[in-house]
Structures are given as C-alpha cells and as structure tokens.
Amino acid sequence: MTVGLVLVSHSAKLAEGLAELAAQMAPDVVIIPAGGLEDGSIGTDYDEVVAAAQRADSGDGVVLLYDLGSAQMTAELAVESLPNPSTALVADAPLVEGAVAAAVAAQGGASVSDVAGAAAAAGAPPEFDELPEADGDLVVELRLRNDVGLHARPAALLARSIADLDAEVSVRLGEQEADAHSVLALMSLGARQNDRIVVRARGAQAADAVAKVKGLVEGNFGE
C-alpha cells in the first residue's frame, strides 16, 4: 500500500489532467481528482472531496493538494470530517509541482508527513550543492536516446531507481548539475533526446546507482 493523493481544484479538467500526469510517474499510487461542481461548473464540492479522500486512502493515509484559497478550505473541512482525521494531511504546496513530487514520494513508500513535505518542498527553487570532485567518484557519460529526454516520466523513473541506495548521485548537462534524487531538479535540466549527460555517484552503493541509471538510459526508459 502507498499514501493516496487527492487533487482538489476548481476545474474538473485541471484535476483530471494533473491526476493523469502524476499517475505516469507513480503507477502504484491512488490519485483521485476532485475538481469542479456536480453540474460541471467551476468550484469545489465538499462532498466530492470527502468521498475522494476516503477512496484514496488504502490504509496508509492520504495527502490532499489544492489550487486556490477556497479549495484549501474545502480540503481542510473534508479532512476534519473523516472518521480518523489524523490519517490525512492538506499540503501547502503548488498544485502541479506538488502533485508530481508527492506522487513520486508516495511511490517510494514515504509516510503521509513525508509525502506532504515533499509536496511543500516543491514550491522552492531546486537547490543542490554541487558534488566536489573527489577520488573514488564513479562517473559515466550517457547519451539520451528516448524521445522525451529527462522529462516527467523518465525523470521520475530515474529518481525512484536510486531512492533506496546509499549513494549521492548527480546528473550534469553542460554547466548545470542536478540532484538525481529530485524529479523536479532533473526536469529543470531540460535534457532532450541526443543530449549527453554525465552521471556521478559516490557512497557505499555508488556502483549500483550508476548501473541503475545506465540501465534506464540504455533501455530508453522503457519507451
């Protein structure tokens, strides 16, 4: 089981589209869109959000994200009405970036508080202390051959593949370097098909990390 997500939006189309996007990165996570009013107009429906929160919780809890102020109020009221409000959190996060970060964290088995924290952290610019060159670092240059490069789904696959390894891993494109554990940081590189990236790792499982990234790239991320 994983933490579930509810996307609360004033627009049904926005919530549904974002749920579809996030599901590409987290296939095992229950992501429920809760957007618009029952008649299809713009707004938030308290009863729909409550029902969505109940459906999204498979036993590990649920995190709710929202788009605008009144959606926050609806989400918070919905949590308060749950049989056990302690199993749900409303994340103060940007809806799109937060949903992506939360989905990847949930896919990796993170707790409710950690999933909400990942969503909240997505509101800040990606930060990464560049790994200084050191003896013993494993470095490999790889060419991206998949159609979309290091965008949403491939970035999520890469980050998930090394999430549980004891290794610091970075990906460099030109003068930019990103923490390979961060989906948003990887996407910010803008790496496209035929770009050459440099993967650098250190730590007890550095070799495993490099092997996993190399396998994904050479396998075109399953595309």
GILINFEN-V54179 format. One record per pair of residues at least 4 apart in sequence whose C-alpha atoms are under 6 Angstrom apart, sorted by sequence separation. I is the first residue (numbers start at 0). GAP is how many residues later the second one is. D is the distance in whole Angstrom. If there is no record, write none. Layout:
BEGIN
I & GAP & D
I & GAP & D
END
This chain:
BEGIN
12 & 4 & 6
22 & 4 & 5
35 & 4 & 6
36 & 4 & 5
56 & 4 & 5
93 & 4 & 5
94 & 4 & 6
97 & 4 & 6
98 & 4 & 6
105 & 4 & 5
109 & 4 & 6
112 & 4 & 6
149 & 4 & 5
150 & 4 & 6
171 & 4 & 6
201 & 4 & 5
209 & 4 & 6
213 & 4 & 6
214 & 4 & 6
216 & 4 & 6
35 & 5 & 6
56 & 5 & 5
65 & 5 & 6
79 & 5 & 5
92 & 5 & 5
104 & 5 & 6
109 & 5 & 6
143 & 5 & 6
149 & 5 & 5
171 & 5 & 4
200 & 5 & 5
215 & 5 & 5
8 & 6 & 6
35 & 6 & 5
36 & 6 & 5
65 & 6 & 6
78 & 6 & 5
170 & 6 & 6
35 & 7 & 5
36 & 7 & 6
170 & 7 & 5
177 & 7 & 5
6 & 8 & 6
35 & 8 & 5
36 & 8 & 5
169 & 8 & 6
177 & 8 & 6
105 & 9 & 6
169 & 9 & 5
170 & 9 & 6
104 & 10 & 6
169 & 10 & 5
168 & 11 & 5
18 & 12 & 6
101 & 13 & 5
33 & 15 & 6
101 & 16 & 6
15 & 17 & 5
100 & 17 & 6
101 & 17 & 5
14 & 18 & 5
100 & 18 & 5
14 & 20 & 5
97 & 21 & 4
158 & 21 & 6
158 & 22 & 5
11 & 23 & 4
10 & 24 & 5
11 & 24 & 5
97 & 24 & 5
172 & 24 & 5
3 & 25 & 6
5 & 25 & 6
9 & 25 & 5
10 & 25 & 5
62 & 25 & 6
90 & 25 & 5
96 & 25 & 6
171 & 25 & 6
3 & 26 & 5
4 & 26 & 5
5 & 26 & 5
6 & 26 & 5
7 & 26 & 5
8 & 26 & 4
9 & 26 & 5
29 & 26 & 6
60 & 26 & 5
61 & 26 & 5
62 & 26 & 5
63 & 26 & 5
64 & 26 & 5
92 & 26 & 6
171 & 26 & 5
3 & 27 & 6
5 & 27 & 6
6 & 27 & 6
7 & 27 & 6
60 & 27 & 6
62 & 27 & 6
92 & 27 & 4
155 & 27 & 5
170 & 27 & 6
45 & 28 & 6
49 & 28 & 5
66 & 28 & 6
91 & 28 & 6
154 & 28 & 5
170 & 28 & 5
65 & 29 & 6
93 & 29 & 6
169 & 29 & 6
92 & 30 & 6
169 & 30 & 5
10 & 31 & 6
154 & 31 & 6
168 & 31 & 6
9 & 32 & 5
168 & 32 & 4
9 & 33 & 4
167 & 33 & 5
9 & 34 & 5
167 & 34 & 5
166 & 35 & 6
150 & 36 & 5
166 & 36 & 4
149 & 37 & 6
165 & 38 & 6
166 & 38 & 5
165 & 39 & 5
166 & 39 & 5
149 & 41 & 5
148 & 42 & 5
148 & 43 & 4
148 & 44 & 5
146 & 46 & 6
145 & 47 & 6
161 & 47 & 6
144 & 48 & 5
143 & 49 & 5
144 & 49 & 5
143 & 50 & 5
127 & 51 & 6
142 & 51 & 6
143 & 51 & 6
3 & 52 & 5
142 & 52 & 6
3 & 53 & 5
142 & 53 & 4
141 & 54 & 6
141 & 55 & 5
140 & 56 & 6
2 & 57 & 5
4 & 57 & 6
7 & 57 & 6
8 & 57 & 6
140 & 57 & 4
1 & 58 & 6
2 & 58 & 5
3 & 58 & 5
4 & 58 & 5
5 & 58 & 5
6 & 58 & 5
7 & 58 & 5
8 & 58 & 5
139 & 58 & 6
2 & 59 & 5
4 & 59 & 6
125 & 59 & 5
139 & 59 & 5
138 & 60 & 6
138 & 61 & 4
137 & 62 & 6
137 & 63 & 5
136 & 64 & 6
136 & 65 & 5
153 & 67 & 6
145 & 74 & 5
25 & 77 & 6
21 & 78 & 5
25 & 78 & 6
28 & 78 & 6
25 & 81 & 5
2 & 103 & 6
1 & 104 & 6
1 & 107 & 6
24 & 128 & 5
23 & 129 & 6
24 & 131 & 6
END
